[in-house]
Amino acid sequence: MIKYNDFLKLDIRIGTIIEVFKVENADKLLKLIIDFGFEKRQILVGIAEFYDVSDLVGKQVPALINLEPKKLKGFDSQGMILVADEHGRAILLHPDKEILNGSKIF
């Protein structure tokens, strides 16, 4: 259990995936460029085995953006997208209609 104030520390925003790149020498990693309205961020995700690069551009996704950056395969990952786990398969989450990039999840 976490306290409500701990939950409030999470800055989760909606962004639109505008570019996707396969990371060389990494079977699972994709590099996403996500537009959050106020800035664009690079986020690396391990979903390459579940999604084609061409299927991701234009999708809106929730992402935790106040997570400390982490270097993966030589690239900085500046956040973490939220996905559901269905028996080991990553499933992207989306708003049920298009909303403004940068909209806060609470």
N, CA, C and O atoms as a GROMACS GRO file, in nm:
protein
  424
    1MET      N    1   0.085  -0.118   0.000
    1MET     CA    2   0.000   0.000   0.000
    1MET      C    3   0.089   0.124   0.000
    1MET      O    4   0.191   0.130   0.069
    2ILE      N    5   0.047   0.223  -0.079
    2ILE     CA    6   0.116   0.351  -0.076
    2ILE      C    7   0.018   0.456  -0.028
    2ILE      O    8  -0.104   0.439  -0.036
    3LYS      N    9   0.071   0.562   0.021
    3LYS     CA   10  -0.013   0.671   0.066
    3LYS      C   11  -0.055   0.755  -0.055
    3LYS      O   12   0.016   0.760  -0.155
    4TYR      N   13  -0.169   0.822  -0.044
    4TYR     CA   14  -0.222   0.904  -0.151
    4TYR      C   15  -0.121   1.010  -0.194
    4TYR      O   16  -0.108   1.037  -0.314
    5ASN      N   17  -0.050   1.068  -0.101
    5ASN     CA   18   0.051   1.170  -0.134
    5ASN      C   19   0.164   1.112  -0.218
    5ASN      O   20   0.224   1.184  -0.299
    6ASP      N   21   0.194   0.983  -0.200
    6ASP     CA   22   0.295   0.919  -0.285
    6ASP      C   23   0.244   0.907  -0.428
    6ASP      O   24   0.318   0.930  -0.523
    7PHE      N   25   0.118   0.871  -0.444
    7PHE     CA   26   0.058   0.862  -0.576
    7PHE      C   27   0.062   0.998  -0.648
    7PHE      O   28   0.087   1.004  -0.768
    8LEU      N   29   0.038   1.104  -0.574
    8LEU     CA   30   0.037   1.239  -0.633
    8LEU      C   31   0.173   1.280  -0.688
    8LEU      O   32   0.181   1.373  -0.768
    9LYS      N   33   0.280   1.212  -0.647
    9LYS     CA   34   0.414   1.242  -0.697
    9LYS      C   35   0.432   1.196  -0.843
    9LYS      O   36   0.520   1.246  -0.912
   10LEU      N   37   0.348   1.103  -0.888
   10LEU     CA   38   0.359   1.051  -1.024
   10LEU      C   39   0.301   1.152  -1.123
   10LEU      O   40   0.186   1.194  -1.109
   11ASP      N   41   0.380   1.190  -1.222
   11ASP     CA   42   0.332   1.280  -1.327
   11ASP      C   43   0.310   1.196  -1.452
   11ASP      O   44   0.403   1.169  -1.528
   12ILE      N   45   0.185   1.154  -1.472
   12ILE     CA   46   0.147   1.070  -1.585
   12ILE      C   47   0.071   1.158  -1.684
   12ILE      O   48  -0.029   1.220  -1.648
   13ARG      N   49   0.119   1.162  -1.808
   13ARG     CA   50   0.061   1.249  -1.911
   13ARG      C   51   0.032   1.169  -2.037
   13ARG      O   52   0.093   1.065  -2.062
   14ILE      N   53  -0.062   1.218  -2.116
   14ILE     CA   54  -0.092   1.160  -2.246
   14ILE      C   55  -0.002   1.225  -2.351
   14ILE      O   56   0.015   1.347  -2.352
   15GLY      N   57   0.055   1.142  -2.437
   15GLY     CA   58   0.135   1.192  -2.548
   15GLY      C   59   0.106   1.111  -2.673
   15GLY      O   60   0.054   1.000  -2.666
   16THR      N   61   0.140   1.169  -2.787
   16THR     CA   62   0.121   1.102  -2.916
   16THR      C   63   0.256   1.055  -2.968
   16THR      O   64   0.351   1.133  -2.974
   17ILE      N   65   0.263   0.928  -3.005
   17ILE     CA   66   0.385   0.873  -3.064
   17ILE      C   67   0.400   0.931  -3.204
   17ILE      O   68   0.313   0.911  -3.289
   18ILE      N   69   0.510   1.002  -3.228
   18ILE     CA   70   0.528   1.065  -3.359
   18ILE      C   71   0.637   0.998  -3.443
   18ILE      O   72   0.637   1.011  -3.566
   19GLU      N   73   0.729   0.926  -3.378
   19GLU     CA   74   0.831   0.852  -3.451
   19GLU      C   75   0.864   0.725  -3.373
   19GLU      O   76   0.858   0.722  -3.250
   20VAL      N   77   0.900   0.620  -3.447
   20VAL     CA   78   0.938   0.493  -3.385
   20VAL      C   79   1.059   0.438  -3.459
   20VAL      O   80   1.063   0.438  -3.582
   21PHE      N   81   1.158   0.392  -3.383
   21PHE     CA   82   1.279   0.335  -3.440
   21PHE      C   83   1.310   0.203  -3.370
   21PHE      O   84   1.298   0.193  -3.248
   22LYS      N   85   1.350   0.104  -3.447
   22LYS     CA   86   1.398  -0.022  -3.390
   22LYS      C   87   1.539   0.004  -3.338
   22LYS      O   88   1.621   0.064  -3.408
   23VAL      N   89   1.569  -0.040  -3.218
   23VAL     CA   90   1.703  -0.022  -3.160
   23VAL      C   91   1.791  -0.137  -3.207
   23VAL      O   92   1.759  -0.255  -3.187
   24GLU      N   93   1.904  -0.102  -3.269
   24GLU     CA   94   1.997  -0.202  -3.319
   24GLU      C   95   2.050  -0.288  -3.205
   24GLU      O   96   2.072  -0.239  -3.094
   25ASN      N   97   2.072  -0.415  -3.234
   25ASN     CA   98   2.127  -0.512  -3.139
   25ASN      C   99   2.039  -0.529  -3.015
   25ASN      O  100   2.088  -0.563  -2.907
   26ALA      N  101   1.909  -0.505  -3.031
   26ALA     CA  102   1.814  -0.525  -2.921
   26ALA      C  103   1.684  -0.580  -2.981
   26ALA      O  104   1.613  -0.510  -3.052
   27ASP      N  105   1.656  -0.705  -2.951
   27ASP     CA  106   1.538  -0.771  -3.010
   27ASP      C  107   1.406  -0.711  -2.963
   27ASP      O  108   1.309  -0.710  -3.039
   28LYS      N  109   1.402  -0.661  -2.841
   28LYS     CA  110   1.275  -0.616  -2.783
   28LYS      C  111   1.256  -0.465  -2.780
   28LYS      O  112   1.143  -0.418  -2.766
   29LEU      N  113   1.365  -0.389  -2.794
   29LEU     CA  114   1.356  -0.244  -2.771
   29LEU      C  115   1.315  -0.163  -2.893
   29LEU      O  116   1.364  -0.184  -3.004
   30LEU      N  117   1.225  -0.069  -2.868
   30LEU     CA  118   1.189   0.034  -2.965
   30LEU      C  119   1.216   0.169  -2.902
   30LEU      O  120   1.198   0.188  -2.782
   31LYS      N  121   1.261   0.264  -2.985
   31LYS     CA  122   1.279   0.401  -2.940
   31LYS      C  123   1.160   0.481  -2.993
   31LYS      O  124   1.141   0.492  -3.114
   32LEU      N  125   1.082   0.536  -2.902
   32LEU     CA  126   0.966   0.616  -2.938
   32LEU      C  127   0.998   0.763  -2.915
   32LEU      O  128   1.061   0.799  -2.816
   33ILE      N  129   0.954   0.847  -3.006
   33ILE     CA  130   0.956   0.991  -2.986
   33ILE      C  131   0.809   1.028  -2.962
   33ILE      O  132   0.723   1.006  -3.047
   34ILE      N  133   0.783   1.084  -2.844
   34ILE     CA  134   0.645   1.112  -2.804
   34ILE      C  135   0.628   1.261  -2.782
   34ILE      O  136   0.707   1.326  -2.714
   35ASP      N  137   0.522   1.316  -2.842
   35ASP     CA  138   0.488   1.457  -2.829
   35ASP      C  139   0.390   1.475  -2.712
   35ASP      O  140   0.278   1.424  -2.716
   36PHE      N  141   0.435   1.547  -2.610
   36PHE     CA  142   0.351   1.574  -2.494
   36PHE      C  143   0.291   1.716  -2.498
   36PHE      O  144   0.237   1.764  -2.398
   37GLY      N  145   0.301   1.781  -2.612
   37GLY     CA  146   0.245   1.915  -2.627
   37GLY      C  147   0.343   2.022  -2.586
   37GLY      O  148   0.371   2.113  -2.664
   38PHE      N  149   0.394   2.014  -2.466
   38PHE     CA  150   0.489   2.113  -2.414
   38PHE      C  151   0.634   2.074  -2.444
   38PHE      O  152   0.724   2.156  -2.430
   39GLU      N  153   0.656   1.947  -2.484
   39GLU     CA  154   0.789   1.899  -2.522
   39GLU      C  155   0.776   1.762  -2.587
   39GLU      O  156   0.674   1.694  -2.574
   40LYS      N  157   0.883   1.723  -2.657
   40LYS     CA  158   0.892   1.589  -2.714
   40LYS      C  159   0.997   1.513  -2.634
   40LYS      O  160   1.099   1.568  -2.594
   41ARG      N  161   0.969   1.385  -2.611
   41ARG     CA  162   1.061   1.302  -2.533
   41ARG      C  163   1.090   1.172  -2.605
   41ARG      O  164   1.009   1.121  -2.683
   42GLN      N  165   1.208   1.120  -2.577
   42GLN     CA  166   1.250   0.989  -2.627
   42GLN      C  167   1.229   0.888  -2.514
   42GLN      O  168   1.282   0.905  -2.404
   43ILE      N  169   1.151   0.785  -2.542
   43ILE     CA  170   1.126   0.681  -2.442
   43ILE      C  171   1.151   0.546  -2.508
   43ILE      O  172   1.097   0.517  -2.614
   44LEU      N  173   1.232   0.463  -2.444
   44LEU     CA  174   1.259   0.330  -2.495
   44LEU      C  175   1.168   0.230  -2.426
   44LEU      O  176   1.148   0.235  -2.304
   45VAL      N  177   1.113   0.139  -2.506
   45VAL     CA  178   1.018   0.041  -2.453
   45VAL      C  179   1.047  -0.097  -2.510
   45VAL      O  180   1.090  -0.110  -2.625
   46GLY      N  181   1.023  -0.199  -2.431
   46GLY     CA  182   1.050  -0.337  -2.472
   46GLY      C  183   0.927  -0.405  -2.530
   46GLY      O  184   0.880  -0.506  -2.477
   47ILE      N  185   0.874  -0.349  -2.639
   47ILE     CA  186   0.751  -0.404  -2.698
   47ILE      C  187   0.768  -0.444  -2.845
   47ILE      O  188   0.668  -0.471  -2.912
   48ALA      N  189   0.890  -0.450  -2.895
   48ALA     CA  190   0.913  -0.478  -3.037
   48ALA      C  191   0.859  -0.613  -3.080
   48ALA      O  192   0.822  -0.631  -3.196
   49GLU      N  193   0.853  -0.708  -2.989
   49GLU     CA  194   0.802  -0.840  -3.027
   49GLU      C  195   0.649  -0.843  -3.037
   49GLU      O  196   0.592  -0.940  -3.086
   50PHE      N  197   0.583  -0.738  -2.990
   50PHE     CA  198   0.437  -0.734  -2.989
   50PHE      C  199   0.376  -0.635  -3.088
   50PHE      O  200   0.260  -0.649  -3.126
   51TYR      N  201   0.455  -0.536  -3.131
   51TYR     CA  202   0.403  -0.430  -3.219
   51TYR      C  203   0.497  -0.403  -3.334
   51TYR      O  204   0.619  -0.403  -3.319
   52ASP      N  205   0.438  -0.381  -3.452
   52ASP     CA  206   0.515  -0.335  -3.568
   52ASP      C  207   0.536  -0.185  -3.555
   52ASP      O  208   0.450  -0.113  -3.506
   53VAL      N  209   0.651  -0.140  -3.599
   53VAL     CA  210   0.686   0.002  -3.592
   53VAL      C  211   0.576   0.088  -3.655
   53VAL      O  212   0.537   0.190  -3.600
   54SER      N  213   0.527   0.046  -3.770
   54SER     CA  214   0.428   0.126  -3.844
   54SER      C  215   0.294   0.135  -3.772
   54SER      O  216   0.217   0.228  -3.799
   55ASP      N  217   0.264   0.043  -3.684
   55ASP     CA  218   0.135   0.044  -3.611
   55ASP      C  219   0.133   0.144  -3.496
   55ASP      O  220   0.025   0.175  -3.444
   56LEU      N  221   0.247   0.195  -3.455
   56LEU     CA  222   0.254   0.278  -3.335
   56LEU      C  223   0.243   0.429  -3.360
   56LEU      O  224   0.195   0.503  -3.275
   57VAL      N  225   0.288   0.474  -3.477
   57VAL     CA  226   0.286   0.618  -3.507
   57VAL      C  227   0.142   0.668  -3.505
   57VAL      O  228   0.053   0.611  -3.569
   58GLY      N  229   0.121   0.777  -3.431
   58GLY     CA  230  -0.012   0.838  -3.421
   58GLY      C  231  -0.093   0.792  -3.301
   58GLY      O  232  -0.197   0.850  -3.272
   59LYS      N  233  -0.046   0.689  -3.231
   59LYS     CA  234  -0.118   0.640  -3.113
   59LYS      C  235  -0.093   0.731  -2.994
   59LYS      O  236   0.019   0.778  -2.973
   60GLN      N  237  -0.198   0.756  -2.917
   60GLN     CA  238  -0.182   0.828  -2.791
   60GLN      C  239  -0.164   0.726  -2.680
   60GLN      O  240  -0.233   0.624  -2.675
   61VAL      N  241  -0.070   0.756  -2.589
   61VAL     CA  242  -0.038   0.664  -2.479
   61VAL      C  243  -0.014   0.744  -2.351
   61VAL      O  244   0.030   0.859  -2.357
   62PRO      N  245  -0.042   0.683  -2.235
   62PRO     CA  246  -0.004   0.746  -2.109
   62PRO      C  247   0.141   0.712  -2.076
   62PRO      O  248   0.188   0.601  -2.100
   63ALA      N  249   0.212   0.811  -2.021
   63ALA     CA  250   0.353   0.789  -1.986
   63ALA      C  251   0.385   0.860  -1.855
   63ALA      O  252   0.337   0.970  -1.828
   64LEU      N  253   0.467   0.794  -1.775
   64LEU     CA  254   0.520   0.854  -1.653
   64LEU      C  255   0.640   0.939  -1.696
   64LEU      O  256   0.739   0.887  -1.746
   65ILE      N  257   0.629   1.071  -1.676
   65ILE     CA  258   0.733   1.159  -1.730
   65ILE      C  259   0.826   1.217  -1.624
   65ILE      O  260   0.925   1.282  -1.660
   66ASN      N  261   0.799   1.195  -1.496
   66ASN     CA  262   0.893   1.246  -1.396
   66ASN      C  263   0.978   1.134  -1.335
   66ASN      O  264   1.021   1.142  -1.220
   67LEU      N  265   1.000   1.031  -1.415
   67LEU     CA  266   1.089   0.922  -1.378
   67LEU      C  267   1.232   0.961  -1.416
   67LEU      O  268   1.254   1.017  -1.523
   68GLU      N  269   1.326   0.931  -1.329
   68GLU     CA  270   1.466   0.961  -1.358
   68GLU      C  271   1.506   0.895  -1.490
   68GLU      O  272   1.477   0.777  -1.510
   69PRO      N  273   1.574   0.969  -1.581
   69PRO     CA  274   1.617   0.910  -1.709
   69PRO      C  275   1.708   0.790  -1.686
   69PRO      O  276   1.782   0.783  -1.588
   70LYS      N  277   1.700   0.695  -1.780
   70LYS     CA  278   1.782   0.574  -1.773
   70LYS      C  279   1.842   0.549  -1.910
   70LYS      O  280   1.775   0.564  -2.011
   71LYS      N  281   1.968   0.510  -1.913
   71LYS     CA  282   2.036   0.481  -2.039
   71LYS      C  283   2.016   0.334  -2.072
   71LYS      O  284   2.046   0.246  -1.991
   72LEU      N  285   1.965   0.309  -2.194
   72LEU     CA  286   1.944   0.174  -2.244
   72LEU      C  287   2.008   0.163  -2.382
   72LEU      O  288   1.973   0.240  -2.472
   73LYS      N  289   2.098   0.070  -2.400
   73LYS     CA  290   2.164   0.048  -2.529
   73LYS      C  291   2.222   0.178  -2.586
   73LYS      O  292   2.222   0.200  -2.707
   74GLY      N  293   2.272   0.264  -2.497
   74GLY     CA  294   2.334   0.388  -2.540
   74GLY      C  295   2.240   0.506  -2.560
   74GLY      O  296   2.285   0.614  -2.596
   75PHE      N  297   2.110   0.486  -2.537
   75PHE     CA  298   2.011   0.592  -2.554
   75PHE      C  299   1.951   0.628  -2.418
   75PHE      O  300   1.932   0.541  -2.333
   76ASP      N  301   1.921   0.756  -2.399
   76ASP     CA  302   1.850   0.799  -2.279
   76ASP      C  303   1.702   0.774  -2.296
   76ASP      O  304   1.642   0.815  -2.396
   77SER      N  305   1.642   0.708  -2.199
   77SER     CA  306   1.497   0.691  -2.195
   77SER      C  307   1.445   0.791  -2.093
   77SER      O  308   1.481   0.787  -1.976
   78GLN      N  309   1.358   0.882  -2.140
   78GLN     CA  310   1.313   0.994  -2.059
   78GLN      C  311   1.171   0.975  -2.007
   78GLN      O  312   1.091   1.069  -2.009
   79GLY      N  313   1.140   0.856  -1.961
   79GLY     CA  314   1.007   0.826  -1.907
   79GLY      C  315   0.975   0.680  -1.927
   79GLY      O  316   1.060   0.600  -1.965
   80MET      N  317   0.849   0.646  -1.902
   80MET     CA  318   0.803   0.508  -1.916
   80MET      C  319   0.656   0.510  -1.959
   80MET      O  320   0.572   0.571  -1.892
   81ILE      N  321   0.626   0.443  -2.070
   81ILE     CA  322   0.486   0.435  -2.108
   81ILE      C  323   0.419   0.328  -2.022
   81ILE      O  324   0.484   0.234  -1.975
   82LEU      N  325   0.289   0.343  -2.002
   82LEU     CA  326   0.214   0.245  -1.924
   82LEU      C  327   0.150   0.145  -2.019
   82LEU      O  328   0.086   0.184  -2.117
   83VAL      N  329   0.167   0.018  -1.990
   83VAL     CA  330   0.107  -0.090  -2.068
   83VAL      C  331   0.044  -0.189  -1.972
   83VAL      O  332   0.079  -0.195  -1.854
   84ALA      N  333  -0.048  -0.266  -2.024
   84ALA     CA  334  -0.106  -0.376  -1.946
   84ALA      C  335  -0.029  -0.503  -1.980
   84ALA      O  336   0.022  -0.518  -2.091
   85ASP      N  337  -0.021  -0.594  -1.886
   85ASP     CA  338   0.045  -0.723  -1.906
   85ASP      C  339  -0.064  -0.830  -1.913
   85ASP      O  340  -0.133  -0.856  -1.815
   86GLU      N  341  -0.076  -0.890  -2.029
   86GLU     CA  342  -0.172  -0.999  -2.045
   86GLU      C  343  -0.094  -1.127  -2.075
   86GLU      O  344  -0.056  -1.152  -2.189
   87HIS      N  345  -0.071  -1.206  -1.971
   87HIS     CA  346   0.003  -1.332  -1.984
   87HIS      C  347   0.138  -1.311  -2.052
   87HIS      O  348   0.176  -1.387  -2.141
   88GLY      N  349   0.211  -1.207  -2.011
   88GLY     CA  350   0.344  -1.180  -2.064
   88GLY      C  351   0.346  -1.099  -2.191
   88GLY      O  352   0.454  -1.070  -2.244
   89ARG      N  353   0.230  -1.061  -2.242
   89ARG     CA  354   0.221  -0.979  -2.364
   89ARG      C  355   0.187  -0.836  -2.325
   89ARG      O  356   0.092  -0.811  -2.251
   90ALA      N  357   0.267  -0.740  -2.375
   90ALA     CA  358   0.244  -0.598  -2.346
   90ALA      C  359   0.130  -0.548  -2.434
   90ALA      O  360   0.132  -0.565  -2.556
   91ILE      N  361   0.031  -0.485  -2.372
   91ILE     CA  362  -0.084  -0.428  -2.443
   91ILE      C  363  -0.085  -0.278  -2.415
   91ILE      O  364  -0.092  -0.236  -2.299
   92LEU      N  365  -0.079  -0.197  -2.522
   92LEU     CA  366  -0.082  -0.052  -2.506
   92LEU      C  367  -0.216  -0.005  -2.452
   92LEU      O  368  -0.320  -0.062  -2.483
   93LEU      N  369  -0.211   0.100  -2.373
   93LEU     CA  370  -0.331   0.165  -2.322
   93LEU      C  371  -0.353   0.293  -2.402
   93LEU      O  372  -0.257   0.361  -2.439
   94HIS      N  373  -0.480   0.327  -2.429
   94HIS     CA  374  -0.513   0.446  -2.507
   94HIS      C  375  -0.634   0.515  -2.446
   94HIS      O  376  -0.720   0.448  -2.389
   95PRO      N  377  -0.642   0.648  -2.458
   95PRO     CA  378  -0.769   0.714  -2.422
   95PRO      C  379  -0.877   0.669  -2.520
   95PRO      O  380  -0.847   0.630  -2.632
   96ASP      N  381  -1.003   0.673  -2.477
   96ASP     CA  382  -1.111   0.627  -2.566
   96ASP      C  383  -1.147   0.727  -2.675
   96ASP      O  384  -1.223   0.694  -2.766
   97LYS      N  385  -1.092   0.850  -2.667
   97LYS     CA  386  -1.102   0.947  -2.775
   97LYS      C  387  -0.976   1.032  -2.771
   97LYS      O  388  -0.908   1.038  -2.669
   98GLU      N  389  -0.946   1.098  -2.884
   98GLU     CA  390  -0.826   1.180  -2.888
   98GLU      C  391  -0.839   1.298  -2.793
   98GLU      O  392  -0.942   1.365  -2.790
   99ILE      N  393  -0.733   1.321  -2.715
   99ILE     CA  394  -0.730   1.433  -2.621
   99ILE      C  395  -0.602   1.512  -2.641
   99ILE      O  396  -0.512   1.468  -2.713
  100LEU      N  397  -0.593   1.626  -2.577
  100LEU     CA  398  -0.475   1.711  -2.592
  100LEU      C  399  -0.351   1.643  -2.537
  100LEU      O  400  -0.353   1.586  -2.427
  101ASN      N  401  -0.243   1.648  -2.614
  101ASN     CA  402  -0.114   1.599  -2.564
  101ASN      C  403  -0.077   1.679  -2.440
  101ASN      O  404  -0.095   1.801  -2.434
  102GLY      N  405  -0.027   1.609  -2.341
  102GLY     CA  406   0.011   1.672  -2.215
  102GLY      C  407  -0.097   1.664  -2.110
  102GLY      O  408  -0.074   1.702  -1.995
  103SER      N  409  -0.217   1.615  -2.148
  103SER     CA  410  -0.324   1.602  -2.049
  103SER      C  411  -0.276   1.512  -1.935
  103SER      O  412  -0.216   1.407  -1.959
  104LYS      N  413  -0.303   1.554  -1.814
  104LYS     CA  414  -0.256   1.484  -1.694
  104LYS      C  415  -0.353   1.372  -1.655
  104LYS      O  416  -0.475   1.389  -1.661
  105ILE      N  417  -0.297   1.261  -1.616
  105ILE     CA  418  -0.375   1.148  -1.564
  105ILE      C  419  -0.377   1.160  -1.412
  105ILE      O  420  -0.272   1.178  -1.349
  106PHE      N  421  -0.493   1.149  -1.354
  106PHE     CA  422  -0.503   1.152  -1.208
  106PHE      C  423  -0.615   1.064  -1.160
  106PHE      O  424  -0.638   1.054  -1.040
   0.00000   0.00000   0.00000
